[in-house]
Amino acid sequence: MKKQSARPDEALRYHSHPRPGKIAVVPTKPHRTQDDLSLAYSPGVAIPSQAIAADAEAAYRYTGRGNLVGVISNGTAVLGLGDIGALASKPVMEGKAMLFKIFAGIDAFDIELDERDPEQFIRTVKALAPTFGAINLEDIKAPECFEIDQRLSDELDIPVMHDDQHGTAVIVAAALINAARIAGKELAALRVAIGGAGAAAIASARLLLTLGIRRENMVLCDSRGAVTRYRDDLNPMKREFATSRRIATLADALHGADVFIGVSKPGTLTPAMIRTMAPSPIVFALANPTPEITYEEAVASRPDILFATGRSDYPNQVNNALGFPYIFRGALDVRARRIDEGMKLAAAHAIAALAREEVPAQVLRAYGIERLEFGRDYFIPKPLDPRLLERVAPAVARAAVDSGVARAPITDWEGYAARLRRTEDRGFED
């Protein structure tokens, strides 16, 4: 049964009743007596402030910084809506903050910056950084997002991730691991065509190289066609992946290809193009809300297709919610300095592995289905699978420890897993 899109009146009522917005701040300490207030504020608050002034790491002991993420956007590339501006992006950023809390027990503040200049945006986020244990950049247009993400990752000592880039890349990699397994194909031998050359496309291409895809087997296509070395209109990110093949169009790139990853716009992929692909073609049409080709057209074009979209009403949803809450959970729990490629790859493998396990009744009930087994119609976990927390966060945390970016390495991994299970068992709520 396909779920219909929410009606406008239904969506507006959801966001306005019984109180406006989707998140709130709640106290975590007693506050009913004069003694409580004297500890919470003046004069008691001076003691932890002095401790932090003497040792910055004490902020993680005496404040909520270690469990607080800033969801920061300027609203210039909001998914499905485009450049709607900072204020109009607030419902989306509040939603992202809500997902952090319900899926991983992470507190989040949404920060909408009315700032389009990259240098000023970077300066502002750096000034805000002492507030947070990590920063999730969101819905910032390309190419500015590349510089903003890289600079902040390099210049701050807390994890920074532009989820539109790296979160998408992680879920694409997880889905590809399993789709290739079902198709009986080796990752290193896959020929990949990517429709789109923006933030998500470039980040996905980079992570796929780490995964084992060969650069010479990968072709990016933008609005002008195949990204090749023979074009003189490429920015540095596109030049990084320019192919030496003498091809001009997406149709050329897809001929004989094993994989299509679409992060572009509706209608760019046709059934005829899919029919030119290799046996058991892997097609991820991720433009949202309308994919590059509809589910119905795609599955009708090839009986052997492995197909995914970004939509919740079709099989194999490539959804960033499978990754970012747990990537940040793992990073925060070891107090990582950054989120590196090893941590992202560990998340991808953990997500992929979960889809190969038996699906519990709890998940089946959540989606109103009786059976779900690893295969063509299920090669990526469902976003409401609570096991994601226990699987992905430890994988990310271990990778951070292994790469040396963890400032508070976990030594009791069984105890850590038990703590995550307790969070999971109470429905991700305090």
Buried (B, 14 or more C-beta within 10 A) or exposed (E): EEEEEEEEEEEEEEEEEEEEEBBEEEEEEEEEEEEBEEBEEEEBEEEBBEBBEEEEEBBBEEBEBBBBBBBBBBBBBBBEEEBBBBEEBBBBBBBBBBBBBBBBBBBBBBBBBEBBEBEEBBEBBBEBBEBBBBBBBBBBBBBBBBBBBEBBBEEBEBBBBBBBBBBBBBBBBBBBBBBBBBBEBEBEEBBBBBBBBBBBBBBBBBBBBBBBBBEEBBBBBBEEBBBBEEBEEBEEBBEBBBBEBEBBEBBBBBBEBBBBBBBBEBEBBBBEBBEEBBEBBBBBBBBBEBBBBBBEBBBEBBEEBBBBBBBBEBBBBBBBBBBBBBBBBBBBBBBBBBBBBBBBBBBBBBBBBBBBEEBEEEBBEBBEEEEBEBEBEBBBBBBBBBBBBBBBBBBBBBBBBEBEBBEBBBEEEEEBBEBBBEBBEEEBEE
